[in-house]
Amino acid sequence: MKKVISFSLMLMVGLVLSQMLPSRLGEYYRLFHEGIEIVLGICLAFIMINVGREFEIDKNNIKGYAKDYFVAMFAAAVPWLLIALYYIFVLLPSDMWGVGDVWKETLLLSRFAAPTSAGILFAMLAALSLQKSWIYQKIQVLAIFDDLDTILLMIPLQIVMIGMKWQMAAVLVTVCLLLWAGWKFMSRLDVPQGWKSILSYAILTYGVTLTIYVVTKHFFGSEGSIHIEVLLPAFVVGMIIRNRHIGGEQEERVSTGISLLFMLLVGMSMPLIDAASAQGNSASIVASIPMIGWGELAFHVLMVSLLSNIGKLVPMFFYRDHSLTERLALSVGMFTRGEVGAGVIFIALGYNIGGPILLISILTLVLNLILTIGFVYWVKHLALKAEKRA
């Protein structure tokens, strides 16, 4: 429980620091911010490698997973689309509704609500001794699948943002090769898996993606650079590693520490709120809308949180061979958000998408993290209730 509270706290502390540091650091802030982005990328790679390590499926039972992936895909898509529509038709003026760039930016940013936090959820459910329940076993598959769906959908979203240039064709080829390698060599690489080793793989993975970007930027300029987000490469690295499920207090402490650092840095990457309405140098249309008052902001955070969790109720309409109580428990378990959602926000920041919509997204993530404790105990209550009826 402390872990979830700490995640929320770090994100909020990062938000406060993001408003203080630019004036305090002055001309050095740009260099500092570039350093933050590098550390953020490494932390995200570390997290995604661990998510990929959890991706274990039986290749001989692919048809059995088809339904689960379908459910996970819709459980990721429904909250994403609900929030995108809310952002556009409620928060933005009507003269922006038909602007294509507005839809592109909003669809990218609202994707933060799609993934379930697999790491947080699994740890908390395991702590409540629910490992043997159907709910726990099914939610493991769905949470990993909707993380994967989020990662894969980021590719076409990037294409929409950047346009189908030859660089994006190179990215598509790279993505296809990564997916092929991940599937072909799944769980085959027997390598050390202590936290130091995973961190080394994360640094190497991020280093490769950064090198590709720097080299292509040098030769072709910013517009012609090839930018491969670290989400998928790191996930694939985790997929091909044969997971040993290494435990221990130190491993857990370091892994949690890196996730906490990631949350802090995501908050610190937030643009100045006072300047959000005056970002004349920003290519983002969404970032140009005026900041709203804190009361209205709180209302929108509550509404976006409600919509995101209503969208996660998709599993209730499937698995009819199980009771409604079990299906509700499965859906509530999907409410948890965390590092992958924060990773989507980090990517959106790279496109200079700011303004009140970005702030609402971050505060919604914080609220869902705080509510995760209640969500998990609700799952436990429903699971025990289903056991008594069985």
C-alpha positions as CSV (number, residue, x, y, z in Angstrom):
1,M,0.0,0.0,0.0
2,K,2.9,2.3,0.8
3,K,4.2,1.7,-2.8
4,V,1.0,3.1,-4.3
5,I,0.9,6.2,-2.0
6,S,4.6,6.8,-2.8
7,F,4.0,6.7,-6.5
8,S,1.3,9.4,-6.2
9,L,3.5,11.5,-3.8
10,M,6.4,11.4,-6.2
11,L,4.3,12.4,-9.2
12,M,2.9,15.4,-7.2
13,V,6.4,16.4,-5.9
14,G,7.6,16.3,-9.5
15,L,4.8,18.6,-10.5
16,V,5.7,21.1,-7.9
17,L,9.4,21.0,-8.8
18,S,8.5,21.5,-12.5
19,Q,7.1,24.9,-11.6
20,M,10.0,25.9,-9.4
21,L,13.1,24.7,-11.1
22,P,13.0,26.7,-14.4
23,S,13.3,30.0,-12.6
24,R,15.8,28.7,-10.1
25,L,18.1,27.1,-12.6
26,G,17.8,29.8,-15.3
27,E,20.0,29.2,-18.3
28,Y,21.1,25.8,-16.9
29,Y,17.5,24.4,-16.9
30,R,17.6,23.3,-20.5
31,L,20.7,21.2,-19.9
32,F,19.1,19.9,-16.7
33,H,15.9,19.0,-18.6
34,E,17.9,17.1,-21.2
35,G,19.5,15.1,-18.4
36,I,16.0,14.3,-17.0
37,E,14.9,13.0,-20.3
38,I,17.8,10.6,-20.5
39,V,17.2,9.2,-17.0
40,L,13.5,9.0,-17.7
41,G,14.2,6.9,-20.8
42,I,16.4,4.5,-18.9
43,C,13.9,4.2,-16.1
44,L,11.1,3.5,-18.6
45,A,13.2,0.9,-20.4
46,F,13.9,-0.8,-17.0
47,I,10.1,-0.9,-16.2
48,M,9.2,-2.1,-19.7
49,I,11.8,-4.9,-19.6
50,N,10.2,-6.2,-16.4
51,V,6.8,-6.0,-18.0
52,G,8.1,-7.9,-21.0
53,R,9.5,-10.6,-18.7
54,E,6.1,-11.2,-17.3
55,F,4.7,-11.8,-20.8
56,E,4.6,-15.6,-20.8
57,I,2.1,-17.4,-23.0
58,D,1.8,-20.9,-24.3
59,K,2.5,-20.8,-28.1
60,N,0.6,-24.1,-28.5
61,N,-2.6,-22.5,-27.2
62,I,-2.7,-19.3,-29.3
63,K,-6.4,-19.7,-30.1
64,G,-7.1,-19.8,-26.3
65,Y,-5.6,-16.3,-26.0
66,A,-7.5,-14.8,-28.9
67,K,-10.5,-14.0,-26.8
68,D,-8.4,-12.6,-23.9
69,Y,-6.5,-10.2,-26.3
70,F,-9.8,-9.1,-27.8
71,V,-11.2,-8.3,-24.4
72,A,-7.9,-6.6,-23.3
73,M,-7.9,-4.5,-26.6
74,F,-11.4,-3.2,-25.9
75,A,-10.7,-2.7,-22.2
76,A,-7.8,-0.4,-23.4
77,A,-9.7,1.2,-26.3
78,V,-13.0,2.2,-24.6
79,P,-11.5,4.4,-21.8
80,W,-9.0,5.9,-24.3
81,L,-11.8,6.9,-26.7
82,L,-14.2,8.1,-24.0
83,I,-11.5,10.4,-22.6
84,A,-10.5,11.6,-26.1
85,L,-14.1,12.5,-26.8
86,Y,-14.5,14.3,-23.5
87,Y,-11.3,16.3,-24.0
88,I,-12.4,17.4,-27.4
89,F,-16.2,18.1,-26.9
90,V,-16.1,19.3,-23.3
91,L,-12.7,21.0,-22.8
92,L,-12.0,22.4,-26.2
93,P,-13.9,25.3,-28.0
94,S,-16.3,24.2,-30.8
95,D,-14.2,25.8,-33.5
96,M,-11.5,23.2,-32.7
97,W,-13.7,20.2,-33.0
98,G,-13.1,19.7,-36.7
99,V,-9.3,20.4,-36.6
100,G,-7.3,17.3,-37.5
101,D,-4.2,18.3,-35.4
102,V,-6.4,18.6,-32.4
103,W,-7.7,15.1,-32.8
104,K,-4.2,13.8,-33.3
105,E,-2.8,15.4,-30.2
106,T,-5.8,14.5,-28.0
107,L,-5.8,10.8,-29.1
108,L,-2.2,10.6,-28.2
109,L,-2.4,12.2,-24.8
110,S,-5.6,10.4,-23.8
111,R,-4.0,7.0,-24.4
112,F,-2.5,7.3,-20.9
113,A,-5.8,5.8,-19.6
114,A,-5.5,2.6,-21.6
115,P,-3.0,0.4,-19.8
116,T,-3.6,-1.3,-16.5
117,S,-0.7,-1.2,-14.1
118,A,0.4,-4.8,-14.1
119,G,3.2,-4.5,-11.6
120,I,1.2,-2.7,-8.9
121,L,-1.8,-4.8,-9.4
122,F,0.0,-8.2,-9.3
123,A,1.9,-7.3,-6.2
124,M,-1.1,-6.1,-4.3
125,L,-3.3,-9.0,-5.3
126,A,-0.5,-11.5,-4.3
127,A,-0.2,-9.8,-0.9
128,L,-3.9,-10.5,-0.4
129,S,-3.4,-14.2,-1.2
130,L,-5.4,-14.2,-4.3
131,Q,-2.8,-15.9,-6.6
132,K,-4.9,-19.1,-7.0
133,S,-8.1,-17.4,-7.9
134,W,-9.5,-17.3,-11.4
135,I,-9.6,-13.5,-11.1
136,Y,-5.9,-13.2,-10.4
137,Q,-4.9,-15.7,-13.2
138,K,-7.2,-14.0,-15.8
139,I,-6.2,-10.5,-14.8
140,Q,-2.5,-11.3,-15.3
141,V,-3.2,-12.1,-19.0
142,L,-5.5,-9.1,-19.6
143,A,-3.2,-6.6,-17.9
144,I,-0.2,-7.7,-19.9
145,F,-2.2,-7.8,-23.1
146,D,-3.6,-4.3,-22.7
147,D,-0.1,-3.0,-21.9
148,L,1.1,-4.7,-25.1
149,D,-1.9,-3.2,-27.0
150,T,-1.0,0.3,-25.7
151,I,2.6,-0.1,-26.8
152,L,1.7,-1.3,-30.3
153,L,-0.9,1.4,-30.8
154,M,1.6,4.1,-30.0
155,I,3.3,3.3,-33.4
156,P,0.3,4.4,-35.6
157,L,-0.3,7.3,-33.3
158,Q,3.2,8.5,-33.8
159,I,2.8,8.1,-37.6
160,V,-0.3,10.3,-37.4
161,M,1.6,12.9,-35.4
162,I,4.7,13.0,-37.6
163,G,3.2,12.0,-41.0
164,M,4.2,9.0,-43.2
165,K,7.7,10.1,-44.1
166,W,10.5,7.6,-45.1
167,Q,11.7,7.8,-41.5
168,M,8.4,6.4,-40.3
169,A,8.7,3.6,-42.9
170,A,12.0,2.8,-41.2
171,V,10.3,2.8,-37.8
172,L,7.6,0.4,-39.1
173,V,10.2,-2.0,-40.5
174,T,12.0,-1.9,-37.1
175,V,8.8,-2.5,-35.2
176,C,7.9,-5.5,-37.4
177,L,11.4,-6.9,-36.9
178,L,11.1,-6.4,-33.1
179,L,7.8,-8.1,-33.0
180,W,9.1,-11.0,-35.0
181,A,12.2,-11.3,-32.8
182,G,10.0,-11.1,-29.6
183,W,7.7,-13.9,-30.8
184,K,10.5,-16.1,-32.4
185,F,12.8,-16.0,-29.4
186,M,10.3,-15.6,-26.6
187,S,11.8,-16.7,-23.2
188,R,14.9,-18.2,-24.9
189,L,17.7,-15.8,-23.7
190,D,19.1,-17.2,-20.4
191,V,20.9,-14.2,-18.9
192,P,21.5,-12.8,-15.4
193,Q,18.3,-11.1,-14.2
194,G,19.3,-9.3,-11.0
195,W,18.5,-5.6,-10.8
196,K,22.0,-4.6,-11.9
197,S,21.7,-6.7,-15.0
198,I,18.2,-5.4,-15.9
199,L,19.4,-1.9,-15.4
200,S,22.4,-2.6,-17.7
201,Y,20.0,-4.0,-20.4
202,A,17.8,-0.9,-20.0
203,I,20.8,1.5,-20.4
204,L,21.9,-0.4,-23.5
205,T,18.4,-0.5,-25.0
206,Y,17.8,3.2,-24.4
207,G,21.4,3.9,-25.6
208,V,20.7,2.2,-29.0
209,T,17.4,4.2,-29.6
210,L,19.1,7.4,-28.5
211,T,22.1,6.8,-30.8
212,I,19.8,6.1,-33.8
213,Y,18.1,9.4,-33.1
214,V,21.3,11.5,-32.6
215,V,23.0,10.0,-35.7
216,T,20.0,10.5,-38.0
217,K,19.4,14.0,-36.6
218,H,23.1,14.9,-37.3
219,F,22.7,13.8,-41.0
220,F,19.1,14.7,-41.7
221,G,18.2,17.4,-39.1
222,S,15.4,17.3,-36.6
223,E,12.6,16.8,-39.2
224,G,14.5,13.9,-40.8
225,S,15.5,12.1,-37.6
226,I,14.4,8.5,-36.7
227,H,13.0,8.4,-33.2
228,I,12.1,5.0,-32.0
229,E,10.4,5.2,-28.6
230,V,12.0,2.9,-26.1
231,L,8.6,1.3,-25.0
232,L,8.6,-1.5,-27.6
233,P,12.3,-2.3,-27.8
234,A,12.5,-2.7,-24.0
235,F,9.4,-4.8,-23.9
236,V,10.8,-7.1,-26.6
237,V,14.1,-7.4,-24.6
238,G,12.0,-8.5,-21.7
239,M,10.0,-11.0,-23.8
240,I,13.1,-12.8,-25.0
241,I,14.6,-13.1,-21.6
242,R,13.8,-16.4,-19.8
243,N,12.2,-15.1,-16.7
244,R,13.5,-16.6,-13.5
245,H,11.2,-14.7,-11.1
246,I,14.1,-13.5,-9.0
247,G,12.8,-12.2,-5.7
248,G,14.3,-10.8,-2.5
249,E,14.0,-7.6,-0.5
250,Q,16.8,-5.8,-2.4
251,E,15.4,-6.6,-5.8
252,E,12.0,-5.3,-4.8
253,R,13.5,-2.2,-3.2
254,V,15.5,-1.2,-6.2
255,S,12.7,-1.9,-8.7
256,T,10.3,0.2,-6.6
257,G,13.0,2.9,-6.3
258,I,13.4,3.1,-10.1
259,S,9.6,3.3,-10.6
260,L,9.4,6.1,-7.9
261,L,12.2,8.0,-9.7
262,F,10.4,7.6,-13.0
263,M,7.2,9.0,-11.5
264,L,9.1,11.9,-10.0
265,L,10.8,12.8,-13.3
266,V,7.5,12.5,-15.3
267,G,6.1,15.2,-12.9
268,M,9.3,17.3,-13.3
269,S,8.9,17.2,-17.1
270,M,5.6,19.1,-16.9
271,P,5.7,22.5,-18.6
272,L,5.1,25.6,-16.7
273,I,1.4,25.9,-15.9
274,D,1.3,29.7,-16.0
275,A,3.0,29.6,-19.4
276,A,0.8,26.9,-20.9
277,S,-1.6,29.5,-22.4
278,A,1.3,31.4,-23.9
279,Q,3.4,28.8,-25.6
280,G,3.7,30.7,-28.8
281,N,6.8,28.7,-29.7
282,S,4.9,25.4,-29.4
283,A,3.5,23.6,-32.5
284,S,0.8,22.0,-30.3
285,I,-2.7,23.4,-30.7
286,V,-4.0,21.7,-27.5
287,A,-1.2,23.4,-25.5
288,S,-2.4,26.9,-26.6
289,I,-5.8,26.8,-24.8
290,P,-6.0,28.9,-21.6
291,M,-5.5,27.4,-18.2
292,I,-8.7,26.8,-16.1
293,G,-9.4,27.4,-12.5
294,W,-8.6,24.8,-9.8
295,G,-12.2,24.1,-9.0
296,E,-13.0,23.4,-12.7
297,L,-9.8,21.4,-13.0
298,A,-10.8,19.2,-10.0
299,F,-14.2,18.6,-11.6
300,H,-12.6,17.5,-14.9
301,V,-10.2,15.2,-13.1
302,L,-13.1,13.5,-11.4
303,M,-15.0,13.1,-14.7
304,V,-12.0,11.8,-16.6
305,S,-11.3,9.3,-13.8
306,L,-14.9,8.2,-13.9
307,L,-14.9,7.7,-17.7
308,S,-11.6,5.9,-17.6
309,N,-12.9,3.4,-15.1
310,I,-16.3,3.0,-16.8
311,G,-14.4,2.0,-19.9
312,K,-12.5,-0.7,-18.0
313,L,-15.8,-2.5,-17.2
314,V,-15.5,-4.2,-20.6
315,P,-14.6,-7.7,-19.1
316,M,-18.0,-7.7,-17.4
317,F,-19.6,-8.4,-20.8
318,F,-17.5,-11.5,-21.5
319,Y,-16.6,-14.7,-19.7
320,R,-20.2,-15.6,-19.1
321,D,-19.3,-19.0,-17.7
322,H,-18.3,-17.1,-14.5
323,S,-20.5,-15.2,-12.1
324,L,-21.3,-11.5,-12.5
325,T,-19.4,-10.9,-9.2
326,E,-16.2,-12.5,-10.6
327,R,-16.5,-10.5,-13.8
328,L,-17.0,-7.3,-11.8
329,A,-14.0,-8.1,-9.7
330,L,-12.0,-8.7,-12.9
331,S,-13.0,-5.3,-14.3
332,V,-12.3,-3.4,-11.1
333,G,-8.9,-5.0,-11.0
334,M,-8.3,-3.3,-14.4
335,F,-8.9,0.1,-12.9
336,T,-5.3,0.5,-11.6
337,R,-3.0,2.8,-13.6
338,G,0.7,3.3,-13.2
339,E,4.1,3.4,-15.0
340,V,3.0,2.6,-18.5
341,G,0.3,5.3,-18.5
342,A,2.9,7.7,-17.2
343,G,5.1,6.6,-20.0
344,V,2.5,7.7,-22.5
345,I,2.3,11.1,-20.9
346,F,6.1,11.3,-21.1
347,I,5.9,10.6,-24.9
348,A,3.2,13.2,-25.3
349,L,5.4,15.8,-23.5
350,G,8.0,15.1,-26.3
351,Y,5.5,16.5,-28.8
352,N,5.0,19.7,-26.7
353,I,1.5,18.8,-25.8
354,G,0.7,20.8,-22.7
355,G,-2.0,23.1,-21.2
356,P,-4.8,22.1,-18.9
357,I,-5.5,18.8,-20.7
358,L,-2.0,17.5,-19.8
359,L,-2.4,18.6,-16.2
360,I,-5.8,16.9,-16.0
361,S,-4.2,13.7,-17.4
362,I,-1.4,13.7,-14.8
363,L,-3.8,14.5,-11.9
364,T,-6.2,11.8,-13.0
365,L,-3.2,9.3,-13.0
366,V,-2.4,10.5,-9.4
367,L,-6.1,10.1,-8.3
368,N,-6.3,6.6,-9.7
369,L,-3.0,5.6,-8.0
370,I,-4.5,6.9,-4.7
371,L,-7.7,5.0,-5.3
372,T,-5.9,1.8,-6.2
373,I,-5.9,0.7,-2.5
374,G,-9.7,0.8,-2.5
375,F,-9.9,-0.9,-5.9
376,V,-7.8,-3.8,-4.8
377,Y,-9.7,-4.3,-1.5
378,W,-12.9,-4.1,-3.5
379,V,-11.5,-7.0,-5.7
380,K,-10.7,-9.0,-2.6
381,H,-14.2,-8.4,-1.2
382,L,-15.8,-9.5,-4.5
383,A,-13.5,-12.6,-4.8
384,L,-14.3,-13.8,-1.3
385,K,-18.0,-13.2,-2.0
386,A,-17.8,-15.3,-5.2
387,E,-16.0,-18.1,-3.3
388,K,-18.8,-18.2,-0.7
389,R,-21.4,-18.6,-3.4
390,A,-19.5,-21.4,-5.2
